[in-house]
Amino acid sequence: MGRILGLDPGAKRCGVAISDSARTMAFPRAAFSVDDHLLILIGQIVDEESVDLIVVGRPVALSGRETASTLMADGLFHDLRDALHRATVIQWDERLTTHEASRALRAAGHRTADHRDRIDSAAAVVLLQSYLDGLRAT
């Protein structure tokens, strides 16, 4: 059983987190820029880390309605499914992950201006850990 990759897609950066081999804990990786190389970089981490499942965050409004961010995340999800046949790609509700990650970083003593570069991958950790916890609950 391979590792699980968590992605928190954004307009400028895509947060990245990866599970341990036991699939119990999520760890941050450096965020990727959202550009023409994004799928290549994700493919490289899939190969290098023996990833067999990719969890793409799907942001929706608290009301459950889709937003522009939802459509962007859906696009990444479909692009990954079409491009990376060596890993299963699924979507996971990521409501409030960025808010929760920001709050955790502030609690750890990081100022907002200082953790902008960390927030995307911290949100990916929250997303992936939520998914991993859900696996253990079933």
Residue frames as qw, qx, qy, qz and C-alpha x, y, z in Angstrom:
[[0.000, 0.891, 0.454, 0.000, 0.00, 0.00, 0.00],
 [0.461, 0.368, 0.008, 0.808, 1.47, 3.35, -1.09],
 [0.147, -0.308, -0.354, 0.871, 1.40, 6.77, 0.44],
 [0.160, 0.800, 0.573, 0.079, -1.40, 9.28, 0.01],
 [0.294, 0.079, 0.085, 0.949, -0.80, 12.74, -1.45],
 [0.016, 0.782, 0.556, -0.283, -3.01, 15.61, -0.35],
 [0.302, 0.225, 0.272, 0.886, -3.41, 18.70, -2.53],
 [0.008, 0.748, 0.463, -0.475, -5.00, 22.00, -1.54],
 [0.441, 0.413, 0.412, 0.682, -5.42, 23.84, -4.85],
 [0.072, -0.759, -0.238, 0.601, -5.32, 27.62, -4.92],
 [0.486, 0.863, 0.106, -0.083, -5.14, 30.32, -7.55],
 [0.207, 0.864, -0.457, 0.043, -1.38, 30.90, -7.19],
 [0.021, 0.447, -0.876, 0.182, -0.09, 27.92, -5.21],
 [0.842, -0.158, -0.417, -0.302, -1.10, 24.33, -4.59],
 [0.447, -0.597, 0.574, -0.339, -0.50, 23.15, -1.04],
 [0.732, 0.231, -0.637, -0.076, 1.08, 19.70, -0.76],
 [0.536, -0.486, 0.585, -0.366, 1.03, 17.13, 2.04],
 [0.638, 0.225, -0.720, -0.158, 1.96, 13.46, 2.09],
 [0.847, -0.450, 0.047, -0.279, 1.08, 10.63, 4.43],
 [0.285, -0.536, 0.794, -0.019, 3.50, 8.34, 6.16],
 [0.317, 0.173, -0.872, -0.331, 3.69, 4.79, 4.83],
 [0.002, -0.248, -0.916, 0.314, 1.21, 3.59, 7.47],
 [0.137, -0.492, -0.507, -0.694, -1.30, 6.20, 6.27],
 [0.422, -0.639, -0.588, 0.261, -1.86, 7.61, 9.74],
 [0.266, -0.725, -0.093, 0.629, -0.13, 11.02, 9.70],
 [0.505, 0.786, 0.227, 0.275, 0.07, 13.87, 7.18],
 [0.537, -0.477, 0.094, 0.689, 3.24, 15.90, 6.68],
 [0.322, 0.891, 0.053, -0.316, 3.68, 19.16, 4.75],
 [0.678, 0.105, 0.363, 0.631, 5.77, 19.51, 1.62],
 [0.088, -0.345, 0.135, 0.925, 6.69, 22.71, -0.16],
 [0.522, 0.643, 0.403, -0.390, 3.77, 24.18, -2.07],
 [0.496, 0.165, 0.581, 0.623, 3.89, 24.14, -5.86],
 [0.173, 0.374, -0.102, -0.905, 3.24, 27.16, -8.05],
 [0.613, 0.510, 0.581, -0.162, 0.13, 26.82, -10.16],
 [0.208, 0.683, -0.410, -0.568, 1.61, 27.00, -13.64],
 [0.760, 0.409, -0.383, -0.330, 2.31, 24.85, -16.69],
 [0.361, 0.385, -0.826, 0.199, 4.62, 22.59, -14.63],
 [0.567, -0.327, 0.435, -0.618, 2.13, 21.70, -11.89],
 [0.960, 0.057, -0.006, -0.274, 1.08, 18.31, -13.28],
 [0.688, 0.456, -0.504, 0.256, 4.73, 17.38, -13.94],
 [0.032, -0.491, 0.625, -0.606, 5.71, 18.23, -10.35],
 [0.760, -0.195, 0.326, -0.528, 2.80, 16.26, -8.94],
 [0.935, 0.258, -0.225, -0.096, 3.74, 13.31, -11.17],
 [0.435, 0.523, -0.614, 0.400, 7.31, 13.46, -9.88],
 [0.325, -0.388, 0.611, -0.608, 6.25, 13.33, -6.24],
 [0.912, 0.014, 0.069, -0.405, 3.85, 10.46, -7.06],
 [0.844, 0.356, -0.385, 0.113, 6.78, 8.49, -8.51],
 [0.266, 0.530, -0.600, 0.537, 9.41, 9.47, -5.92],
 [0.336, -0.288, 0.592, -0.674, 7.20, 8.81, -2.88],
 [0.123, -0.116, -0.979, -0.115, 5.33, 5.71, -4.13],
 [0.391, 0.193, 0.325, -0.839, 1.97, 7.49, -4.01],
 [0.032, 0.206, 0.916, 0.343, -1.03, 5.44, -5.10],
 [0.059, -0.767, -0.639, -0.018, -3.81, 7.81, -4.01],
 [0.178, 0.148, -0.014, 0.973, -4.16, 11.57, -4.53],
 [0.096, -0.714, -0.652, 0.237, -6.73, 13.48, -2.49],
 [0.180, 0.325, 0.193, 0.908, -7.62, 16.82, -4.09],
 [0.017, 0.403, 0.550, -0.731, -9.36, 19.34, -1.87],
 [0.023, 0.525, 0.628, 0.574, -12.73, 20.55, -3.13],
 [0.048, -0.184, -0.394, 0.899, -13.63, 23.91, -1.65],
 [0.139, -0.605, -0.644, -0.448, -17.30, 24.74, -1.42],
 [0.208, -0.510, 0.150, -0.821, -19.08, 27.54, 0.41],
 [0.163, -0.074, 0.805, -0.565, -20.34, 26.80, 3.91],
 [0.661, 0.228, 0.190, -0.689, -23.81, 26.65, 2.38],
 [0.705, 0.068, 0.699, 0.102, -22.59, 23.81, 0.14],
 [0.578, 0.794, 0.123, -0.145, -22.74, 25.89, -3.04],
 [0.784, 0.145, 0.198, 0.571, -19.97, 25.74, -5.60],
 [0.085, -0.905, 0.062, 0.412, -17.70, 28.75, -6.06],
 [0.517, 0.781, -0.346, -0.054, -15.05, 29.82, -8.57],
 [0.177, -0.591, 0.776, -0.131, -12.51, 28.00, -6.37],
 [0.764, 0.047, 0.604, -0.222, -14.62, 24.83, -6.61],
 [0.771, 0.624, 0.052, -0.112, -14.50, 24.95, -10.39],
 [0.232, 0.782, -0.575, 0.059, -10.72, 25.49, -10.34],
 [0.431, -0.378, 0.795, -0.198, -10.23, 22.51, -7.99],
 [0.830, 0.300, 0.417, -0.219, -12.53, 20.40, -10.16],
 [0.595, 0.755, -0.263, -0.085, -10.34, 21.29, -13.15],
 [0.026, -0.633, 0.763, -0.128, -7.19, 20.10, -11.34],
 [0.677, -0.078, 0.677, -0.278, -8.99, 16.91, -10.28],
 [0.827, 0.499, 0.204, -0.161, -9.97, 16.11, -13.88],
 [0.397, 0.792, -0.463, 0.002, -6.53, 17.03, -15.24],
 [0.271, -0.507, 0.799, -0.177, -4.86, 14.69, -12.71],
 [0.778, 0.118, 0.568, -0.240, -7.24, 11.84, -13.48],
 [0.748, 0.656, -0.006, -0.106, -6.52, 12.23, -17.18],
 [0.332, 0.791, -0.499, 0.125, -2.73, 12.58, -16.79],
 [0.093, -0.482, 0.814, -0.309, -1.77, 10.27, -13.90],
 [0.837, -0.058, -0.373, -0.397, -3.07, 6.76, -14.42],
 [0.571, 0.159, -0.728, 0.346, -0.60, 5.29, -11.92],
 [0.044, -0.096, -0.655, 0.748, -2.51, 6.77, -8.96],
 [0.097, -0.672, -0.722, -0.128, -6.17, 6.96, -8.04],
 [0.066, 0.155, -0.093, 0.981, -7.41, 10.55, -7.77],
 [0.222, -0.652, -0.725, -0.001, -10.35, 11.51, -5.53],
 [0.041, -0.581, 0.028, -0.812, -11.84, 14.72, -4.16],
 [0.444, -0.408, -0.679, 0.419, -12.40, 15.58, -0.50],
 [0.155, -0.908, -0.293, -0.257, -14.39, 18.40, 1.08],
 [0.580, 0.058, -0.285, 0.760, -11.94, 21.01, 2.29],
 [0.210, -0.847, -0.233, -0.430, -14.21, 23.60, 3.88],
 [0.442, -0.877, 0.120, -0.144, -12.31, 25.71, 6.40],
 [0.910, -0.059, -0.057, 0.406, -8.94, 23.96, 5.94],
 [0.421, 0.516, -0.105, 0.739, -7.09, 27.21, 5.21],
 [0.382, -0.740, 0.058, -0.550, -8.76, 28.90, 8.18],
 [0.897, -0.442, 0.004, -0.007, -7.87, 26.00, 10.47],
 [0.814, 0.168, -0.073, 0.551, -4.29, 25.88, 9.18],
 [0.160, 0.671, -0.095, 0.718, -3.86, 29.64, 9.67],
 [0.605, -0.696, 0.056, -0.382, -5.17, 29.40, 13.21],
 [0.945, -0.244, -0.022, 0.219, -2.77, 26.54, 14.02],
 [0.632, 0.372, -0.089, 0.674, 0.20, 28.48, 12.63],
 [0.144, -0.740, 0.101, -0.650, -0.75, 31.56, 14.68],
 [0.807, -0.563, 0.021, -0.175, -1.05, 29.37, 17.78],
 [0.903, -0.038, -0.020, 0.427, 2.46, 28.10, 17.07],
 [0.385, -0.697, 0.037, 0.604, 3.73, 31.69, 17.13],
 [0.406, 0.136, 0.509, 0.747, 3.87, 32.47, 13.41],
 [0.206, 0.537, 0.145, -0.805, 2.63, 35.88, 12.27],
 [0.685, 0.589, 0.392, -0.173, 0.34, 35.97, 9.24],
 [0.367, 0.861, -0.301, -0.183, 2.91, 37.85, 7.14],
 [0.177, -0.585, 0.790, 0.051, 5.55, 35.27, 8.07],
 [0.486, -0.012, 0.872, -0.055, 3.52, 32.17, 7.23],
 [0.615, 0.541, -0.043, -0.572, 1.98, 33.04, 3.86],
 [0.423, 0.482, -0.728, -0.243, 4.39, 30.60, 2.21],
 [0.021, -0.118, 0.962, -0.244, 3.44, 27.85, 4.69],
 [0.532, 0.146, 0.402, -0.731, -0.32, 28.26, 4.78],
 [0.705, 0.304, -0.380, -0.516, -1.04, 26.36, 1.56],
 [0.532, 0.186, -0.824, 0.060, 0.78, 23.21, 2.62],
 [0.132, -0.039, 0.736, -0.663, -0.53, 23.53, 6.18],
 [0.662, 0.185, 0.109, -0.718, -4.04, 23.54, 4.70],
 [0.691, 0.272, -0.618, -0.258, -3.09, 20.44, 2.66],
 [0.187, 0.158, -0.882, 0.402, -2.03, 18.77, 5.93],
 [0.431, 0.089, 0.498, -0.748, -5.41, 19.58, 7.53],
 [0.728, 0.287, -0.239, -0.575, -7.18, 18.23, 4.43],
 [0.596, 0.273, -0.754, -0.042, -5.13, 15.04, 4.25],
 [0.007, 0.125, -0.830, 0.543, -5.26, 14.40, 8.00],
 [0.605, 0.120, 0.267, -0.741, -9.05, 14.73, 7.84],
 [0.770, 0.282, -0.437, -0.369, -9.11, 12.11, 5.10],
 [0.405, 0.265, -0.841, 0.243, -6.74, 9.79, 7.02],
 [0.261, -0.064, 0.670, -0.691, -8.82, 10.13, 10.18],
 [0.734, 0.185, -0.002, -0.653, -11.90, 9.23, 8.14],
 [0.646, 0.287, -0.695, -0.131, -10.18, 6.06, 6.94],
 [0.175, 0.156, -0.855, 0.462, -9.53, 4.95, 10.51],
 [0.445, 0.028, 0.423, -0.789, -13.10, 5.69, 11.55],
 [0.775, 0.192, -0.236, -0.555, -14.55, 3.26, 9.04]]
